[in-house]
Amino acid sequence: MFRRAFGLAVAAALLVALGGAAQPPKLTPEQTKAKNELKKLEEFLGVWNLEGSQKVAGKETIWKEQVDWSWKFRTTDPTIKLVFGEGKGKFFTSGELTYDVATKKYKLAVTGADKKVSEFVGDLKVGVLKVERKDANGDAYRISVNTLADGVRMQLKVEKQEGGKGLFLSSFGMSGNRSGESLAGAAKKAECIVTGGAASIPVAFGGKQYFVCCSGCRDAFNETPEKYIAEAAKKK
């Protein structure tokens, strides 16, 4: 009898612990503001099949690379994570995008193929995210990202400004369509069951299909589907 009661108590404790682990941390007012600013980039979320190009001394190099933008859950601050080429991108392997409420700036930390982390800071204007940084030599670098064709197409440009003066010249660029979509098929997207943003990735539970915007939301839904289905029902 004692063993059975003890076993039930342990099982209950484990369920409580697991349930608590599944819940994202409660946001402070400042973190809520930061997440709302990141939500302005929800159209960037998802998997993109991009084609990259770079010209050096008149010679053009072309490659294909898949880029995944997704919400990163269970972090201290709201974060959008990026994965380039499944972690083996030509120039970048990963990145984390956050928003600084104090400075009202977006911050993008990208890890290069050389495993070095570079931090860019900038703004979102007219649907275009532009972030910049300067290196020890005074050279400035800029990353610009935006979507086209009602969110079906993305373009990413990396430019360099010698000595931090004059024009920004192209270093390389990537562009392409959202995975599973074409320009001909552009249409109003479903709503993400987790965040409420535009979604195109199908998930299922209880014999019904729902949609999420990114791999982060997909993982969160698969972990606690009942929670997100109930929350979505309350909003209707």
Backbone hydrogen bonds, N-H to C=O, Kabsch-Sander energy under -0.5 kcal/mol:
donor,donor_aa,acceptor,acceptor_aa,energy
5,A,1,M,-2.5
6,F,2,F,-2.8
7,G,3,R,-2.7
8,L,4,R,-2.3
9,A,5,A,-2.1
10,V,6,F,-2.4
11,A,7,G,-2.3
12,A,8,L,-2.5
13,A,9,A,-2.3
14,L,10,V,-2.3
15,L,11,A,-2.2
16,V,12,A,-2.2
17,A,13,A,-2.4
18,L,14,L,-2.9
19,G,15,L,-2.6
20,G,16,V,-2.3
21,A,17,A,-2.2
22,A,18,L,-1.4
23,Q,19,G,-0.5
23,Q,20,G,-1.0
32,T,28,T,-2.4
33,K,29,P,-1.8
34,A,30,E,-2.1
35,K,31,Q,-2.5
36,N,32,T,-2.2
37,E,33,K,-1.7
38,L,34,A,-2.1
39,K,35,K,-2.0
40,K,37,E,-1.0
41,L,38,L,-2.2
42,E,39,K,-1.8
44,F,41,L,-2.5
45,L,41,L,-0.5
45,L,42,E,-1.0
46,G,69,W,-2.7
48,W,67,V,-2.8
49,N,177,N,-2.6
50,L,48,W,-0.9
50,L,65,E,-2.4
51,E,175,S,-3.0
52,G,50,L,-0.5
52,G,63,W,-3.4
53,S,173,G,-2.5
54,Q,61,T,-2.0
56,V,54,Q,-0.5
56,V,59,K,-2.7
59,K,56,V,-2.1
60,E,58,G,-0.5
61,T,54,Q,-3.1
63,W,52,G,-1.9
65,E,50,L,-2.9
67,V,48,W,-2.5
68,D,83,V,-2.6
69,W,46,G,-2.8
69,W,67,V,-0.5
70,S,81,K,-2.3
72,K,79,T,-2.9
73,F,71,W,-0.7
79,T,72,K,-0.6
80,I,97,L,-2.4
81,K,70,S,-3.2
81,K,79,T,-0.5
82,L,95,G,-2.8
83,V,68,D,-1.9
84,F,93,T,-2.0
85,G,66,Q,-2.9
85,G,83,V,-0.5
86,E,66,Q,-0.5
87,G,84,F,-1.2
88,K,84,F,-0.7
88,K,85,G,-1.5
89,G,84,F,-1.2
93,T,111,T,-3.1
94,S,111,T,-1.1
95,G,82,L,-1.9
96,E,109,A,-2.1
97,L,80,I,-3.3
98,T,96,E,-0.5
98,T,107,K,-2.7
100,D,105,K,-3.1
101,V,99,Y,-0.8
104,K,100,D,-1.7
105,K,100,D,-1.3
106,Y,122,G,-2.8
107,K,98,T,-2.6
108,L,120,F,-2.6
109,A,96,E,-2.5
109,A,107,K,-0.5
110,V,108,L,-0.6
110,V,118,S,-2.6
111,T,94,S,-2.8
112,G,110,V,-0.6
112,G,116,K,-3.0
113,A,91,F,-2.1
115,K,112,G,-2.2
118,S,110,V,-2.8
120,F,108,L,-3.2
120,F,118,S,-0.5
121,V,132,E,-2.5
122,G,106,Y,-2.3
123,D,130,K,-1.7
125,K,123,D,-0.6
125,K,128,V,-2.5
128,V,125,K,-2.0
129,L,127,G,-0.5
129,L,145,V,-2.7
130,K,123,D,-2.8
130,K,128,V,-0.6
131,V,143,I,-2.3
132,E,121,V,-2.7
133,R,141,Y,-1.9
135,D,139,D,-2.4
138,G,135,D,-1.8
140,A,161,Q,-2.4
141,Y,133,R,-2.9
142,R,159,E,-2.4
143,I,131,V,-2.7
144,S,157,K,-2.6
145,V,129,L,-2.3
146,N,155,Q,-1.9
148,L,153,R,-3.1
152,V,148,L,-0.9
152,V,149,A,-1.2
153,R,148,L,-2.2
154,M,176,G,-2.9
155,Q,146,N,-2.5
156,L,174,M,-3.4
157,K,144,S,-2.8
158,V,172,F,-2.6
159,E,142,R,-2.8
160,K,169,L,-3.1
161,Q,140,A,-3.1
162,E,160,K,-0.5
164,G,161,Q,-1.8
165,K,162,E,-1.7
169,L,160,K,-3.1
169,L,167,L,-0.5
171,S,158,V,-3.2
172,F,158,V,-1.6
173,G,53,S,-2.1
174,M,156,L,-2.9
175,S,51,E,-1.7
176,G,154,M,-2.1
177,N,49,N,-0.8
178,R,152,V,-3.0
179,S,47,V,-3.3
181,E,178,R,-2.1
185,G,182,S,-0.7
186,A,183,L,-1.3
190,A,199,A,-1.1
192,C,197,G,-3.9
193,I,211,F,-2.7
196,G,192,C,-1.4
199,A,190,A,-3.0
200,S,212,V,-1.2
201,I,212,V,-2.2
203,V,210,Y,-2.6
205,F,208,K,-2.3
208,K,205,F,-1.7
210,Y,203,V,-3.2
212,V,201,I,-2.6
218,R,214,C,-2.0
219,D,215,S,-2.3
220,A,216,G,-2.0
221,F,217,C,-2.5
222,N,218,R,-2.5
223,E,219,D,-1.4
224,T,220,A,-1.9
228,Y,224,T,-1.3
229,I,225,P,-2.4
230,A,226,E,-2.3
231,E,227,K,-2.1
232,A,228,Y,-2.2
233,A,229,I,-1.9
234,K,230,A,-1.6
235,K,231,E,-1.0
236,K,232,A,-0.6
236,K,233,A,-0.7
